[in-house]
Amino acid sequence: MSNALARPAPISVEDYLEGETRSEIKHEYLDGEVVAMGGASARHGLVVTSLGLAIGPHARRKGCQLFIADMKVRVEHTGQTYFYYPDIVLACAPDDRETYYRRSPCLLVEVLSPSTERIDRREKLFAYQAIPSLREYLLVDPDKRSVEIYRFGDPVRHETCAEGAFRLDCLDTEITLDEVYADAEAP
């Protein structure tokens, strides 16, 4: 007899998606395993909102859809399926219009928190690289002016912006750190 804890039976993609429509809390899906998501701090929310407001006019001009906090991204990798809830999803492909998720984002953003930073930097960075349409992945520090940009291509490039502005190739525009942190910094 084994002392190992039995793993629950995997949940199907269909059951997960149906369950999310009835749940009061969000869950990410890791190839059959469902993981509840925690809440965010006020600074986290203010940074997400400010960045979304800065990106919004550029997204609209390009005919893209911008989602803040509530749109899942579906990742297929080596026969496994994952659903994540990035803080910001920018989807520009006109044929990527599922009701509850996007498959082909061009930009994903995660605002870091102590409970998710390791996952955002490792697991999600690795998983998001499997999305062929993804051009940029941003990691935003809510407590200090710092935006990390992963630019996907051959090779993957990593940049850090701690002053001024950073370029979003996906939207052919620049966003300033003043815009990102406008509401999160003390007056």
C-alpha positions as CSV (number, residue, x, y, z in Angstrom):
1,M,0.0,0.0,0.0
2,S,1.4,3.4,-1.0
3,N,1.5,6.4,1.4
4,A,1.3,8.8,-1.6
5,L,-1.9,10.9,-1.7
6,A,-4.2,10.0,-4.6
7,R,-4.5,12.7,-7.2
8,P,-8.0,13.7,-8.1
9,A,-9.2,12.6,-11.6
10,P,-8.4,15.1,-14.3
11,I,-11.1,17.6,-15.2
12,S,-12.0,17.9,-18.9
13,V,-11.6,21.1,-20.7
14,E,-15.4,21.2,-21.3
15,D,-16.2,20.7,-17.6
16,Y,-13.6,23.4,-16.6
17,L,-15.0,26.0,-19.0
18,E,-18.6,25.2,-17.9
19,G,-17.6,25.5,-14.3
20,E,-15.9,28.8,-14.8
21,T,-19.2,30.3,-16.0
22,R,-20.8,29.4,-12.7
23,S,-17.9,30.1,-10.3
24,E,-17.6,33.3,-8.2
25,I,-13.8,32.9,-8.2
26,K,-11.4,32.4,-11.2
27,H,-9.4,29.2,-11.7
28,E,-6.6,28.4,-14.0
29,Y,-6.5,25.0,-15.8
30,L,-3.3,23.0,-15.9
31,D,-3.9,20.1,-18.2
32,G,-6.7,18.6,-16.0
33,E,-5.9,20.2,-12.7
34,V,-7.9,23.3,-11.6
35,V,-6.2,25.9,-9.4
36,A,-8.0,28.8,-7.7
37,M,-6.6,32.3,-8.1
38,G,-6.1,34.7,-5.2
39,G,-7.1,38.3,-5.0
40,A,-4.8,41.2,-5.9
41,S,-3.6,44.3,-4.1
42,A,-4.9,47.8,-4.7
43,R,-1.6,48.8,-6.4
44,H,-1.8,45.7,-8.6
45,G,-5.2,46.7,-9.8
46,L,-4.3,50.4,-10.3
47,V,-1.2,49.4,-12.4
48,V,-3.3,47.0,-14.5
49,T,-6.0,49.6,-15.1
50,S,-3.5,52.4,-16.0
51,L,-1.7,50.1,-18.4
52,G,-5.0,49.0,-20.0
53,L,-6.1,52.7,-20.4
54,A,-2.7,53.5,-22.0
55,I,-3.0,50.6,-24.4
56,G,-6.7,50.9,-25.2
57,P,-6.7,53.7,-27.8
58,H,-3.9,52.0,-29.7
59,A,-5.7,48.6,-29.6
60,R,-8.9,50.2,-30.8
61,R,-7.1,51.9,-33.7
62,K,-5.6,48.6,-34.8
63,G,-8.9,46.7,-34.5
64,C,-7.7,44.6,-31.6
65,Q,-9.6,43.4,-28.5
66,L,-8.2,44.4,-25.1
67,F,-9.2,42.4,-22.0
68,I,-8.3,43.3,-18.5
69,A,-8.2,40.4,-15.9
70,D,-11.2,38.4,-17.1
71,M,-10.2,36.7,-20.4
72,K,-8.6,33.3,-20.4
73,V,-5.8,32.4,-22.8
74,R,-5.7,28.8,-24.1
75,V,-2.3,27.3,-24.5
76,E,-1.7,24.0,-26.3
77,H,1.7,22.5,-25.8
78,T,2.9,18.9,-26.4
79,G,-0.6,17.5,-26.3
80,Q,-1.5,19.3,-23.1
81,T,-4.0,22.1,-22.6
82,Y,-3.6,25.1,-20.2
83,F,-5.9,28.1,-19.5
84,Y,-4.4,31.1,-17.8
85,Y,-5.9,34.5,-16.8
86,P,-3.3,37.1,-17.6
87,D,-3.9,40.6,-16.2
88,I,-4.1,42.0,-19.7
89,V,-4.8,40.1,-23.0
90,L,-4.5,41.8,-26.4
91,A,-5.9,39.8,-29.3
92,C,-5.7,41.2,-32.8
93,A,-6.5,38.1,-35.0
94,P,-10.1,38.6,-36.4
95,D,-10.7,34.8,-36.3
96,D,-9.8,34.5,-32.6
97,R,-13.2,35.1,-31.0
98,E,-14.2,32.3,-28.7
99,T,-16.7,33.3,-26.0
100,Y,-14.5,32.5,-23.0
101,Y,-10.9,32.5,-24.1
102,R,-8.4,33.6,-26.8
103,R,-5.9,31.3,-28.5
104,S,-3.9,33.9,-30.5
105,P,-3.0,36.9,-28.4
106,C,-0.2,39.2,-29.6
107,L,0.5,40.7,-26.1
108,L,0.1,39.3,-22.6
109,V,0.8,41.2,-19.4
110,E,1.2,39.9,-15.8
111,V,1.5,42.4,-13.0
112,L,3.7,40.7,-10.4
113,S,2.7,39.8,-6.8
114,P,4.6,37.9,-4.2
115,S,2.3,34.9,-4.5
116,T,2.5,34.6,-8.3
117,E,5.9,36.0,-9.3
118,R,7.6,32.7,-9.6
119,I,4.8,31.2,-11.7
120,D,4.7,34.3,-13.9
121,R,8.5,34.3,-14.5
122,R,8.9,30.5,-15.1
123,E,5.7,28.5,-15.8
124,K,3.8,31.2,-17.7
125,L,6.9,32.4,-19.6
126,F,7.6,28.9,-20.8
127,A,3.9,28.2,-21.6
128,Y,3.3,31.5,-23.4
129,Q,6.2,30.8,-25.7
130,A,4.1,28.0,-27.2
131,I,1.7,30.6,-28.6
132,P,2.8,31.3,-32.2
133,S,1.0,34.7,-32.4
134,L,2.5,36.1,-29.2
135,R,4.9,38.9,-29.9
136,E,5.4,40.3,-26.4
137,Y,5.0,39.3,-22.8
138,L,5.3,42.0,-20.1
139,L,6.1,41.5,-16.4
140,V,5.2,44.7,-14.5
141,D,6.4,45.4,-11.0
142,P,3.6,47.2,-9.1
143,D,5.9,48.5,-6.4
144,K,8.7,50.1,-8.4
145,R,9.0,51.5,-11.9
146,S,10.1,48.4,-13.8
147,V,8.6,46.7,-16.9
148,E,10.3,43.6,-18.3
149,I,9.5,42.8,-21.9
150,Y,10.1,39.4,-23.5
151,R,10.0,39.7,-27.3
152,F,9.3,36.4,-28.9
153,G,11.1,35.6,-32.1
154,D,14.4,33.9,-32.9
155,P,15.9,34.5,-30.5
156,V,13.7,35.5,-27.6
157,R,14.9,38.9,-26.4
158,H,14.6,40.2,-22.8
159,E,14.6,44.0,-22.0
160,T,13.9,45.9,-18.8
161,C,12.5,49.5,-18.8
162,A,13.1,51.5,-15.6
163,E,12.6,55.0,-17.1
164,G,11.1,56.7,-20.0
165,A,9.1,54.5,-22.4
166,F,9.0,51.1,-23.9
167,R,7.9,49.9,-27.3
168,L,5.1,47.6,-28.0
169,D,5.8,46.1,-31.5
170,C,2.4,44.4,-31.4
171,L,0.7,47.8,-31.6
172,D,3.5,49.8,-33.2
173,T,3.5,52.3,-30.3
174,E,5.3,53.4,-27.2
175,I,3.9,53.4,-23.7
176,T,5.5,55.6,-21.0
177,L,6.2,54.5,-17.4
178,D,4.3,57.6,-16.4
179,E,1.2,56.2,-18.0
180,V,1.7,52.7,-16.4
181,Y,2.2,54.1,-12.9
182,A,0.0,57.2,-13.1
183,D,-2.5,56.0,-10.4
184,A,-0.3,53.8,-8.3
185,E,2.2,56.3,-7.2
186,A,1.6,58.6,-4.2
187,P,0.9,62.2,-5.2
